């Protein structure tokens, strides 16, 4: 049996199993072992990516969504609209890159920005809650971080990203530190959004 891992900056770690036809029983045994070891981190057996799975689920259940992005610059929204029929659930999104736009366009409290900074859990939470209210959606997503190559500090290094998902007033957050170049960090952030969404749905 041959086991290979393919680390893709967007779809996440992927495990592919390959066997000869006469050894298919070994494939089934290995698949069972992987499921037991990976547990909750396994989101699919097959070819569908996590973004496709989440869109399918939201379409099936009629769950509406809106997005507020900073460091990802619209990549999360762009990923959503890759799928046909998404207009039924995607209410809209905003790119609020500067502190001014976060406050003026989205209504993030200036005191939050001053005390915690644009790249913070609190700011991500307000982004998620405010965009949900703005577009009257069931779910609101907020993403803010430092994609680099400049702008990092010892307290807030390059690759630091905060995520928040507000589902009807219940907010879940995540803090991640990604490595790689600017585009790699941004794409990994997109993947992380859908992974957090998986746990909320």
Backbone as a chain_set.jsonl record, in Angstrom:
{"seq": "XXXXXXXXXXXXXXXXXXXXXXXXXXXXXXXXXXXXXXXXXXXXXXXXXXXXXXXXXXXXXXXXXXXXXXXXXXXXXXXXXXXXXXXXXXXXXXXXXXXXXXXXXXXXXXXXXXXXXXXXXXXXXXXXXXXXXXXXXXXXXXXXXXXXXXXXXXXXXXXXXXXXXXXXXXXXXXXXXXXXXXXXXXXXXXXXXXXXXXXXX", "coords": {"N": [[0.856, -1.195, 0.0], [0.462, 2.245, -0.748], [1.009, 5.318, 0.747], [0.471, 8.707, 0.587], [1.019, 12.151, 1.332], [-0.414, 15.232, 0.56], [0.24, 18.431, 0.801], [-1.587, 21.111, 0.479], [-1.872, 24.578, 0.077], [-4.389, 25.592, 0.215], [-6.632, 23.681, 0.221], [-5.965, 22.177, 2.356], [-4.352, 19.634, 4.453], [-4.054, 16.597, 2.725], [-4.739, 13.196, 2.343], [-3.821, 10.533, 0.39], [-4.571, 7.312, -0.677], [-3.217, 4.48, -2.276], [-3.532, 1.415, -3.93], [-2.91, -1.885, -5.332], [-5.261, -3.609, -7.447], [-5.811, -6.187, -6.48], [-5.356, -5.906, -3.832], [-7.274, -4.524, -2.436], [-8.51, -4.852, -0.01], [-6.622, -4.067, 1.829], [-6.633, -1.361, 1.545], [-9.119, -0.625, 2.601], [-8.723, -1.315, 5.263], [-6.645, 0.419, 5.984], [-7.922, 2.878, 5.593], [-9.83, 2.814, 7.619], [-8.151, 2.876, 9.856], [-6.961, 5.393, 9.581], [-9.181, 7.079, 9.872], [-9.789, 6.592, 12.547], [-7.527, 7.631, 13.818], [-7.336, 10.316, 12.963], [-9.808, 11.41, 13.542], [-12.008, 13.963, 14.596], [-10.891, 15.817, 12.913], [-11.005, 14.982, 10.344], [-12.792, 15.741, 7.53], [-13.917, 14.817, 5.22], [-14.323, 12.008, 3.027], [-13.29, 11.419, -0.004], [-13.442, 13.361, -3.061], [-14.282, 15.973, -2.731], [-13.785, 19.37, -1.787], [-13.346, 21.306, 1.243], [-14.604, 23.82, 1.114], [-16.538, 23.48, -0.882], [-18.13, 21.503, 0.302], [-19.148, 22.883, 2.535], [-20.633, 24.932, 1.342], [-22.546, 23.422, -0.017], [-23.887, 22.329, 2.168], [-24.944, 24.624, 3.433], [-26.623, 25.569, 1.414], [-28.434, 23.45, 1.247], [-29.645, 23.567, 3.766], [-30.534, 26.125, 3.822], [-29.125, 28.234, 5.008], [-28.139, 31.476, 5.586], [-25.42, 33.75, 4.812], [-22.885, 36.194, 5.522], [-19.972, 38.255, 4.98], [-17.101, 39.776, 6.437], [-14.087, 41.043, 5.56], [-10.574, 41.521, 6.045], [-7.475, 41.113, 5.958], [-7.64, 39.026, 4.104], [-8.787, 40.144, 1.921], [-11.145, 39.811, 0.312], [-11.027, 37.22, -0.592], [-12.365, 35.109, 0.663], [-15.068, 35.61, 0.113], [-14.889, 35.528, -2.667], [-14.262, 32.859, -3.041], [-16.641, 31.651, -2.205], [-18.466, 32.497, -4.201], [-17.719, 30.991, -6.332], [-19.307, 28.846, -6.642], [-22.243, 27.593, -8.164], [-25.564, 28.841, -7.625], [-25.146, 29.97, -5.189], [-26.057, 32.479, -4.626], [-28.428, 32.277, -3.348], [-27.885, 32.037, -0.682], [-25.724, 33.664, 0.039], [-25.481, 36.704, 1.333], [-23.909, 39.007, 1.153], [-20.813, 40.941, 1.231], [-18.035, 42.707, 2.769], [-14.983, 44.483, 2.304], [-12.847, 45.559, 4.579], [-10.233, 47.131, 4.982], [-8.655, 49.115, 6.182], [-8.327, 50.818, 9.398], [-10.073, 52.942, 9.502], [-12.065, 52.278, 7.623], [-13.067, 50.007, 8.839], [-14.297, 51.104, 11.051], [-16.001, 53.147, 9.955], [-17.436, 51.984, 7.763], [-18.248, 49.463, 8.677], [-18.839, 49.763, 11.316], [-17.261, 49.046, 13.511], [-16.278, 49.477, 16.813], [-14.478, 52.339, 17.66], [-13.054, 52.49, 20.001], [-12.482, 49.861, 20.516], [-10.689, 49.323, 18.451], [-8.634, 51.063, 19.153], [-7.846, 50.134, 21.691], [-7.43, 47.308, 21.472], [-6.503, 46.9, 18.906], [-6.477, 46.543, 15.275], [-5.932, 43.982, 14.436], [-7.067, 41.63, 16.174], [-8.838, 39.555, 18.535], [-11.189, 40.679, 19.536], [-11.796, 42.663, 17.649], [-12.244, 41.068, 15.375], [-14.509, 39.721, 16.265], [-16.397, 41.811, 16.472], [-16.485, 42.56, 13.805], [-17.623, 40.262, 12.64], [-20.143, 40.126, 13.933], [-21.257, 42.625, 13.306], [-21.329, 42.624, 10.49], [-23.112, 40.588, 10.063], [-25.446, 41.673, 11.113], [-25.698, 43.865, 9.442], [-26.233, 42.783, 6.901], [-28.351, 41.197, 7.463], [-28.162, 38.383, 7.851], [-27.979, 34.867, 8.739], [-25.546, 33.892, 9.561], [-22.474, 35.509, 10.299], [-19.227, 36.392, 9.275], [-15.967, 37.247, 10.36], [-12.73, 38.313, 9.498], [-9.426, 39.062, 10.264], [-6.056, 40.082, 10.052], [-2.416, 39.778, 9.754], [-0.815, 39.682, 6.875], [1.658, 40.165, 5.832], [4.462, 41.16, 3.669], [5.429, 42.924, 5.561], [4.766, 44.774, 8.62], [4.478, 43.224, 10.87], [4.949, 42.571, 14.403], [6.636, 41.879, 17.552], [4.664, 41.148, 19.342], [2.467, 40.861, 17.697], [2.961, 39.002, 15.242], [3.902, 38.509, 11.736], [1.606, 36.668, 9.851], [-0.222, 36.187, 11.806], [-3.586, 35.658, 12.44], [-6.949, 36.424, 13.121], [-10.128, 34.976, 13.59], [-13.672, 35.099, 13.453], [-16.922, 33.844, 13.942], [-20.236, 34.592, 13.855], [-23.17, 33.261, 14.738], [-26.326, 33.891, 14.736], [-26.029, 35.485, 17.057], [-24.45, 33.925, 18.692], [-21.108, 33.598, 19.212], [-18.128, 32.31, 17.857], [-14.613, 31.996, 18.037], [-11.286, 32.045, 16.591], [-7.771, 31.773, 16.736], [-4.932, 31.984, 14.754], [-1.609, 31.202, 13.64], [0.024, 31.545, 10.821], [2.482, 30.37, 8.463], [4.709, 31.262, 5.788], [4.657, 32.857, 2.497], [3.045, 35.984, 1.563], [0.712, 35.412, -0.027], [0.344, 32.706, 0.526], [-0.234, 32.738, 3.269], [-2.662, 34.146, 3.203], [-4.296, 32.399, 1.718], [-4.286, 30.173, 3.351], [-5.637, 31.218, 5.457], [-8.176, 31.488, 4.35], [-8.887, 28.778, 4.048], [-8.986, 28.129, 6.753], [-11.188, 29.596, 7.601], [-13.331, 28.177, 6.445], [-12.996, 25.773, 7.743], [-13.513, 26.473, 10.412], [-16.124, 27.255, 10.043], [-17.258, 24.811, 9.451], [-17.359, 23.667, 11.98], [-19.203, 25.21, 13.194], [-21.572, 24.916, 11.835]], "CA": [[0.0, 0.0, 0.0], [1.227, 3.489, -0.833], [0.353, 6.438, 1.404], [1.165, 9.969, 0.312], [0.323, 13.343, 1.809], [-0.279, 16.368, -0.343], [-0.084, 19.618, 1.565], [-1.992, 22.2, -0.403], [-2.062, 25.754, 0.925], [-5.791, 25.971, 0.355], [-7.574, 22.638, 0.609], [-5.528, 21.584, 3.605], [-3.668, 18.346, 4.329], [-4.82, 15.581, 2.018], [-4.119, 11.871, 2.362], [-4.276, 9.706, -0.735], [-4.169, 5.917, -0.561], [-3.176, 3.798, -3.567], [-3.207, -0.014, -3.834], [-3.224, -2.696, -6.503], [-6.636, -4.113, -7.402], [-5.944, -7.401, -5.674], [-5.095, -5.591, -2.423], [-8.257, -3.524, -2.026], [-8.799, -5.064, 1.42], [-5.646, -3.292, 2.604], [-7.092, 0.025, 1.47], [-10.217, -0.469, 3.559], [-8.151, -1.38, 6.608], [-5.899, 1.656, 6.207], [-8.897, 3.967, 5.712], [-10.406, 2.72, 8.961], [-7.131, 3.297, 10.807], [-6.804, 6.841, 9.447], [-10.37, 7.697, 10.475], [-9.667, 6.487, 14.004], [-6.453, 8.506, 14.284], [-7.586, 11.723, 12.64], [-10.985, 11.787, 14.318], [-12.826, 15.114, 14.226], [-10.219, 16.643, 11.914], [-11.352, 14.465, 9.023], [-14.077, 16.314, 7.14], [-14.492, 14.194, 4.032], [-13.653, 10.925, 2.32], [-13.692, 11.647, -1.39], [-12.729, 14.414, -3.775], [-14.831, 17.314, -2.506], [-13.04, 20.234, -0.885], [-14.126, 21.767, 2.382], [-15.457, 24.941, 0.726], [-17.682, 22.919, -1.607], [-18.98, 20.809, 1.272], [-19.843, 23.857, 3.372], [-21.635, 25.606, 0.509], [-23.625, 22.449, -0.225], [-24.667, 22.203, 3.403], [-25.712, 25.853, 3.649], [-27.691, 25.591, 0.412], [-29.416, 22.435, 1.626], [-30.353, 23.984, 4.974], [-31.002, 27.497, 3.669], [-28.424, 29.088, 5.972], [-27.57, 32.648, 4.916], [-24.1, 34.116, 5.309], [-22.256, 37.434, 5.054], [-18.55, 38.189, 5.311], [-16.292, 40.99, 6.571], [-12.692, 40.623, 5.402], [-9.492, 42.502, 6.056], [-6.246, 40.613, 5.334], [-7.935, 38.134, 2.976], [-9.093, 41.017, 0.796], [-12.222, 39.346, -0.556], [-10.808, 35.846, -1.052], [-13.405, 34.217, 1.192], [-16.26, 35.87, -0.7], [-14.595, 35.042, -4.011], [-14.365, 31.4, -2.991], [-18.065, 31.314, -2.127], [-19.194, 32.726, -5.454], [-17.294, 30.019, -7.333], [-20.291, 27.772, -6.719], [-23.556, 28.012, -8.666], [-26.671, 28.819, -6.685], [-24.772, 30.539, -3.891], [-26.795, 33.73, -4.406], [-29.556, 31.979, -2.455], [-27.468, 32.088, 0.726], [-24.69, 34.672, 0.288], [-26.124, 38.012, 1.384], [-22.985, 40.055, 0.741], [-19.576, 41.043, 1.989], [-17.303, 43.966, 2.723], [-13.547, 44.457, 2.559], [-12.542, 46.712, 5.434], [-8.788, 46.94, 5.147], [-8.091, 50.113, 7.101], [-9.077, 51.064, 10.636], [-11.14, 53.888, 9.187], [-13.178, 51.566, 6.984], [-13.663, 49.117, 9.84], [-15.174, 51.922, 11.897], [-16.999, 53.891, 9.185], [-18.278, 51.128, 6.918], [-18.777, 48.306, 9.392], [-19.277, 50.134, 12.655], [-16.422, 48.538, 14.593], [-16.076, 50.524, 17.819], [-13.131, 52.925, 17.612], [-12.383, 52.162, 21.261], [-11.962, 48.501, 20.328], [-9.512, 49.441, 17.59], [-7.575, 51.743, 19.897], [-7.394, 49.328, 22.826], [-6.987, 45.966, 21.101], [-5.896, 46.908, 17.583], [-7.265, 45.98, 14.177], [-5.688, 42.541, 14.424], [-7.384, 41.162, 17.524], [-10.048, 38.745, 18.645], [-12.331, 41.569, 19.738], [-12.13, 43.29, 16.365], [-12.838, 40.024, 14.532], [-15.858, 39.47, 16.782], [-17.273, 42.917, 16.068], [-16.642, 42.47, 12.356], [-18.575, 39.184, 12.355], [-21.48, 40.488, 14.421], [-21.769, 43.792, 12.583], [-21.66, 42.292, 9.098], [-24.334, 39.773, 10.12], [-26.564, 42.599, 11.303], [-25.782, 44.739, 8.262], [-26.829, 42.067, 5.772], [-29.485, 40.403, 7.954], [-27.899, 36.973, 7.574], [-27.932, 33.999, 9.922], [-24.137, 33.782, 9.953], [-21.549, 36.569, 9.908], [-17.828, 35.988, 9.435], [-14.985, 38.323, 10.417], [-11.339, 37.861, 9.361], [-8.464, 40.16, 10.315], [-4.727, 39.557, 10.355], [-1.228, 40.393, 9.156], [-0.349, 38.768, 5.833], [3.056, 40.463, 5.52], [5.709, 40.803, 4.353], [5.764, 43.896, 6.599], [3.663, 45.067, 9.525], [4.482, 42.377, 12.049], [5.682, 42.971, 15.606], [6.88, 40.734, 18.435], [3.376, 40.767, 19.927], [1.58, 40.462, 16.605], [3.857, 38.683, 14.132], [3.357, 38.215, 10.411], [0.928, 35.377, 9.817], [-1.242, 36.12, 12.854], [-4.928, 35.923, 11.91], [-8.077, 36.158, 14.018], [-11.377, 34.647, 12.909], [-14.87, 35.04, 14.29], [-18.177, 33.51, 13.274], [-21.411, 34.9, 14.668], [-24.388, 32.607, 14.255], [-27.496, 34.354, 15.484], [-25.642, 36.007, 18.36], [-23.473, 33.042, 19.334], [-19.85, 33.863, 18.506], [-16.961, 31.451, 18.052], [-13.407, 32.638, 17.51], [-10.08, 31.228, 16.416], [-6.511, 32.501, 16.53], [-3.976, 31.141, 14.044], [-0.346, 31.793, 13.186], [0.413, 30.854, 9.6], [3.814, 30.654, 7.94], [4.757, 31.292, 4.336], [4.617, 34.198, 1.921], [1.778, 36.701, 1.721], [-0.416, 34.704, -0.63], [0.147, 31.453, 1.255], [-0.921, 33.087, 4.519], [-4.039, 34.514, 2.898], [-5.04, 31.215, 1.304], [-4.473, 29.327, 4.533], [-6.696, 31.867, 6.239], [-9.444, 31.123, 3.709], [-9.164, 27.395, 4.449], [-9.334, 28.118, 8.175], [-12.563, 30.099, 7.707], [-14.266, 27.093, 6.146], [-12.863, 24.765, 8.788], [-14.261, 26.968, 11.568], [-17.532, 27.205, 9.65], [-17.647, 23.398, 9.583], [-17.634, 23.381, 13.39], [-20.356, 26.016, 13.605], [-22.789, 24.412, 11.171]], "C": [[0.882, 1.232, 0.0], [0.409, 4.605, -0.198], [1.141, 7.692, 1.095], [0.335, 11.117, 0.84], [0.609, 14.482, 0.865], [-0.714, 17.606, 0.41], [-0.344, 20.757, 0.591], [-2.324, 23.397, 0.468], [-3.523, 26.137, 1.065], [-6.656, 24.837, 0.884], [-7.157, 21.928, 1.884], [-4.823, 20.261, 3.378], [-4.579, 17.307, 3.695], [-4.053, 14.268, 2.062], [-4.702, 11.06, 1.216], [-3.714, 8.299, -0.568], [-4.251, 5.253, -1.93], [-2.776, 2.342, -3.354], [-3.466, -0.687, -5.181], [-4.635, -3.271, -6.33], [-6.806, -5.31, -6.474], [-5.723, -7.148, -4.176], [-6.073, -4.556, -1.875], [-8.611, -3.644, -0.546], [-7.859, -4.257, 2.306], [-6.04, -1.818, 2.637], [-8.18, 0.287, 2.504], [-9.702, -0.467, 4.994], [-7.414, -0.088, 6.955], [-6.846, 2.846, 6.374], [-9.519, 3.981, 7.103], [-9.423, 3.233, 10.009], [-6.951, 4.815, 10.786], [-7.975, 7.564, 10.099], [-10.282, 7.694, 11.997], [-8.63, 7.464, 14.543], [-6.769, 9.981, 14.096], [-8.812, 12.254, 13.374], [-11.737, 12.976, 13.747], [-12.197, 15.978, 13.139], [-10.482, 16.166, 10.488], [-12.72, 15.0, 8.629], [-14.682, 15.667, 5.903], [-13.645, 13.02, 3.565], [-14.153, 11.012, 0.89], [-12.944, 12.83, -1.96], [-13.214, 15.829, -3.479], [-14.013, 18.088, -1.481], [-13.968, 20.773, 0.194], [-15.044, 22.933, 2.021], [-16.711, 24.447, 0.011], [-18.658, 22.235, -0.654], [-19.791, 21.783, 2.115], [-20.925, 24.594, 2.591], [-22.824, 24.675, 0.273], [-24.516, 22.349, 1.009], [-25.525, 23.439, 3.644], [-26.859, 25.971, 2.658], [-28.807, 24.621, 0.795], [-30.277, 22.899, 2.797], [-30.863, 25.421, 4.916], [-30.375, 28.47, 4.647], [-27.767, 30.249, 5.232], [-26.294, 33.107, 5.609], [-23.656, 35.457, 4.741], [-20.846, 37.483, 5.631], [-17.924, 39.569, 5.399], [-14.828, 40.565, 6.554], [-11.73, 41.797, 5.476], [-8.3, 41.919, 5.306], [-6.497, 39.69, 4.148], [-8.447, 38.892, 1.751], [-10.15, 40.533, -0.171], [-12.086, 37.909, -1.022], [-11.869, 34.875, -0.541], [-14.68, 34.369, 0.368], [-16.079, 35.331, -2.113], [-14.708, 33.524, -4.085], [-15.822, 30.958, -2.965], [-18.747, 31.412, -3.482], [-18.683, 31.86, -6.598], [-18.375, 28.973, -7.586], [-21.649, 28.282, -7.191], [-24.628, 27.897, -7.597], [-26.392, 29.491, -5.364], [-25.492, 31.852, -3.596], [-28.005, 33.52, -3.489], [-29.181, 32.146, -0.985], [-26.466, 33.196, 1.041], [-25.296, 36.065, 0.184], [-25.218, 39.142, 0.919], [-21.749, 40.084, 1.613], [-18.95, 42.413, 1.851], [-15.823, 43.692, 2.962], [-13.22, 45.724, 3.325], [-11.072, 46.614, 5.836], [-8.182, 47.894, 6.169], [-8.924, 50.217, 8.374], [-10.277, 51.958, 10.367], [-12.339, 53.172, 8.569], [-13.848, 50.591, 7.954], [-14.666, 49.882, 10.699], [-16.321, 52.536, 11.101], [-17.967, 52.986, 8.428], [-18.981, 50.044, 7.737], [-19.236, 48.613, 10.815], [-18.504, 49.496, 13.788], [-16.124, 49.696, 15.542], [-14.637, 51.032, 17.768], [-12.35, 52.623, 18.89], [-11.793, 50.751, 21.206], [-10.676, 48.541, 19.52], [-8.343, 50.072, 18.333], [-6.991, 50.853, 20.994], [-6.781, 47.994, 22.408], [-6.274, 45.908, 19.752], [-6.785, 46.261, 16.538], [-7.127, 44.466, 14.115], [-5.857, 42.017, 15.848], [-8.664, 40.342, 17.501], [-11.285, 39.625, 18.752], [-12.768, 42.229, 18.436], [-12.785, 42.281, 15.43], [-14.274, 39.734, 14.956], [-16.829, 40.564, 16.358], [-17.512, 42.909, 14.566], [-17.701, 41.432, 12.003], [-19.999, 39.571, 12.748], [-22.088, 41.627, 13.616], [-22.13, 43.475, 11.139], [-22.918, 41.424, 9.054], [-25.564, 40.659, 10.254], [-26.786, 43.459, 10.061], [-26.518, 44.065, 7.107], [-28.004, 41.174, 6.171], [-29.338, 38.922, 7.597], [-27.879, 36.171, 8.869], [-26.514, 33.907, 10.473], [-23.35, 34.983, 9.448], [-20.135, 36.119, 10.203], [-16.936, 37.218, 9.445], [-13.58, 37.75, 10.368], [-10.418, 39.067, 9.37], [-7.099, 39.615, 10.717], [-3.619, 40.329, 9.67], [-0.638, 39.403, 8.164], [1.106, 39.007, 5.447], [3.239, 40.985, 4.109], [6.154, 41.808, 5.425], [4.57, 44.04, 7.538], [3.632, 44.238, 10.788], [5.289, 42.964, 13.195], [5.917, 41.719, 16.454], [5.576, 40.234, 19.053], [2.397, 40.254, 18.876], [2.426, 40.215, 15.357], [3.132, 38.484, 12.806], [2.765, 36.804, 10.427], [-0.133, 35.204, 10.885], [-2.598, 36.508, 12.264], [-5.97, 35.544, 12.964], [-9.338, 35.956, 13.186], [-12.521, 34.691, 13.915], [-16.063, 34.689, 13.417], [-19.311, 33.739, 14.257], [-22.608, 34.217, 14.024], [-25.526, 32.965, 15.189], [-27.135, 34.748, 16.918], [-24.673, 35.15, 19.143], [-22.165, 33.121, 18.548], [-18.771, 32.853, 18.879], [-15.764, 32.112, 17.395], [-12.276, 31.626, 17.36], [-8.893, 32.156, 16.184], [-5.534, 31.544, 15.873], [-2.706, 31.926, 13.743], [0.126, 30.96, 12.005], [1.821, 31.26, 9.178], [3.772, 30.588, 6.416], [4.737, 32.715, 3.817], [3.208, 34.778, 2.049], [0.581, 35.916, 1.182], [-0.711, 33.383, 0.071], [-0.614, 31.696, 2.548], [-2.389, 33.39, 4.254], [-4.874, 33.295, 2.511], [-5.258, 30.25, 2.464], [-5.555, 29.904, 5.439], [-8.071, 31.524, 5.662], [-9.842, 29.703, 4.114], [-9.64, 27.345, 5.896], [-10.751, 28.634, 8.415], [-13.553, 28.957, 7.496], [-14.179, 25.969, 7.178], [-13.613, 25.191, 10.05], [-15.761, 26.931, 11.285], [-18.076, 25.785, 9.789], [-18.046, 23.073, 11.019], [-18.84, 24.152, 13.912], [-21.654, 25.45, 13.038], [-23.305, 23.125, 11.825]], "O": [[1.92, 1.266, 0.661], [-0.748, 4.815, -0.561], [2.351, 7.738, 1.316], [-0.895, 11.077, 0.807], [1.743, 14.672, 0.424], [-1.906, 17.811, 0.634], [0.574, 21.287, -0.034], [-2.99, 23.25, 1.493], [-3.87, 26.927, 1.943], [-7.345, 25.006, 1.891], [-7.934, 21.149, 2.435], [-4.704, 19.809, 2.24], [-5.737, 17.159, 4.086], [-2.843, 14.246, 1.838], [-5.919, 10.919, 1.091], [-2.516, 8.125, -0.344], [-5.226, 5.434, -2.658], [-1.79, 2.064, -2.672], [-4.144, -0.138, -6.05], [-5.133, -3.4, -5.211], [-7.812, -5.433, -5.775], [-5.879, -8.053, -3.356], [-5.741, -3.802, -0.96], [-8.969, -2.655, 0.094], [-8.237, -3.817, 3.392], [-5.809, -1.121, 3.625], [-8.157, 1.304, 3.197], [-10.186, 0.29, 5.835], [-7.536, 0.433, 8.063], [-6.6, 3.723, 7.202], [-9.71, 5.045, 7.692], [-9.813, 3.939, 10.94], [-6.808, 5.447, 11.833], [-7.779, 8.555, 10.803], [-10.651, 8.668, 12.653], [-8.828, 8.06, 15.602], [-6.497, 10.799, 14.975], [-8.844, 13.416, 13.779], [-12.067, 13.002, 12.561], [-12.885, 16.782, 12.509], [-10.202, 16.889, 9.532], [-13.707, 14.741, 9.318], [-15.835, 15.936, 5.567], [-12.42, 13.028, 3.686], [-15.313, 10.71, 0.612], [-11.929, 13.256, -1.409], [-12.604, 16.792, -3.942], [-13.603, 17.55, -0.452], [-15.193, 20.71, 0.082], [-16.147, 23.034, 2.558], [-17.812, 24.935, 0.267], [-19.872, 22.378, -0.793], [-20.97, 21.552, 2.382], [-22.008, 24.852, 3.117], [-23.976, 25.101, 0.356], [-25.741, 22.293, 0.904], [-26.694, 23.326, 4.015], [-27.947, 26.422, 3.017], [-29.988, 24.946, 0.674], [-31.484, 22.658, 2.823], [-31.537, 25.885, 5.835], [-31.021, 29.429, 5.072], [-26.933, 30.034, 4.352], [-26.1, 32.896, 6.806], [-24.009, 35.812, 3.616], [-20.554, 36.84, 6.639], [-18.174, 40.43, 4.555], [-14.38, 39.818, 7.424], [-12.03, 42.906, 5.034], [-8.13, 42.205, 4.121], [-5.643, 39.582, 3.268], [-8.527, 38.325, 0.661], [-10.063, 40.816, -1.366], [-12.934, 37.42, -1.769], [-12.229, 33.924, -1.236], [-15.296, 33.379, -0.027], [-16.999, 34.749, -2.688], [-15.192, 32.976, -5.075], [-16.191, 29.994, -3.634], [-19.51, 30.527, -3.869], [-19.167, 31.983, -7.724], [-18.366, 28.295, -8.614], [-22.151, 29.284, -6.682], [-24.609, 26.984, -6.772], [-27.272, 29.583, -4.509], [-25.535, 32.291, -2.447], [-28.537, 34.476, -2.925], [-30.048, 32.368, -0.139], [-26.366, 33.625, 2.19], [-25.587, 36.547, -0.91], [-25.694, 40.127, 0.354], [-21.645, 39.356, 2.599], [-19.281, 43.181, 0.947], [-15.457, 42.792, 3.718], [-13.306, 46.828, 2.787], [-10.729, 46.082, 6.892], [-7.294, 47.513, 6.932], [-10.069, 49.766, 8.425], [-11.355, 51.761, 10.928], [-13.484, 53.425, 8.943], [-15.059, 50.38, 7.889], [-15.738, 49.375, 11.028], [-17.478, 52.458, 11.514], [-19.178, 53.205, 8.455], [-20.155, 49.747, 7.518], [-19.936, 47.814, 11.437], [-19.008, 49.402, 14.907], [-15.754, 50.782, 15.096], [-13.692, 50.245, 17.827], [-11.124, 52.512, 18.86], [-10.736, 50.487, 21.779], [-9.696, 47.877, 19.859], [-7.195, 49.662, 18.16], [-5.777, 50.828, 21.197], [-5.738, 47.596, 22.927], [-5.523, 44.969, 19.486], [-7.721, 45.53, 16.862], [-8.077, 43.756, 13.784], [-4.901, 41.969, 16.623], [-9.463, 40.43, 16.57], [-12.309, 39.344, 18.129], [-13.961, 42.341, 18.155], [-13.771, 42.6, 14.766], [-15.148, 39.526, 14.114], [-17.95, 40.28, 15.934], [-18.612, 43.214, 14.105], [-18.572, 41.684, 11.171], [-20.941, 39.366, 11.983], [-23.273, 41.606, 13.283], [-23.118, 43.99, 10.617], [-23.702, 41.516, 8.109], [-26.585, 40.436, 9.603], [-27.923, 43.742, 9.682], [-27.324, 44.693, 6.421], [-28.581, 40.482, 5.332], [-30.275, 38.294, 7.103], [-27.775, 36.733, 9.959], [-26.305, 33.853, 11.685], [-23.532, 35.423, 8.312], [-19.867, 35.533, 11.253], [-17.12, 38.13, 8.638], [-13.262, 36.815, 11.101], [-10.598, 39.993, 8.579], [-6.999, 38.783, 11.619], [-3.844, 41.388, 9.084], [-0.034, 38.406, 8.557], [1.726, 38.156, 4.809], [2.252, 41.23, 3.416], [7.142, 41.572, 6.121], [3.497, 43.494, 7.282], [2.842, 44.515, 11.69], [6.203, 43.759, 12.98], [5.45, 40.633, 16.111], [5.405, 39.033, 19.263], [1.608, 39.343, 19.128], [2.589, 41.103, 14.521], [1.914, 38.315, 12.764], [3.367, 35.871, 10.959], [-0.862, 34.212, 10.892], [-2.734, 37.571, 11.658], [-5.884, 34.495, 13.604], [-9.581, 36.668, 12.211], [-12.345, 34.357, 15.087], [-16.194, 35.179, 12.295], [-19.345, 33.16, 15.343], [-23.007, 34.552, 12.909], [-25.664, 32.413, 16.28], [-27.836, 34.397, 17.867], [-24.127, 35.596, 20.152], [-22.114, 32.761, 17.372], [-18.533, 32.579, 20.055], [-15.883, 32.715, 16.328], [-12.305, 30.528, 17.914], [-9.008, 33.186, 15.52], [-5.322, 30.431, 16.356], [-2.729, 33.15, 13.61], [0.568, 29.822, 12.164], [2.287, 32.354, 9.496], [2.903, 29.938, 5.835], [4.792, 33.669, 4.594], [2.302, 34.134, 2.579], [-0.436, 35.776, 1.861], [-1.869, 32.985, 0.197], [-1.531, 30.948, 2.885], [-3.261, 32.941, 4.997], [-6.026, 33.171, 2.928], [-6.295, 29.591, 2.546], [-6.29, 29.17, 6.1], [-9.02, 31.295, 6.412], [-10.991, 29.454, 4.479], [-10.575, 26.616, 6.229], [-11.439, 28.168, 9.323], [-14.496, 28.79, 8.269], [-15.171, 25.295, 7.453], [-14.273, 24.37, 10.688], [-16.564, 26.619, 12.164], [-19.221, 25.588, 10.197], [-18.969, 22.29, 11.247], [-19.422, 23.799, 14.937], [-22.701, 25.501, 13.683], [-24.315, 22.573, 11.389]]}, "num_chains": 1, "name": "protein.A"}
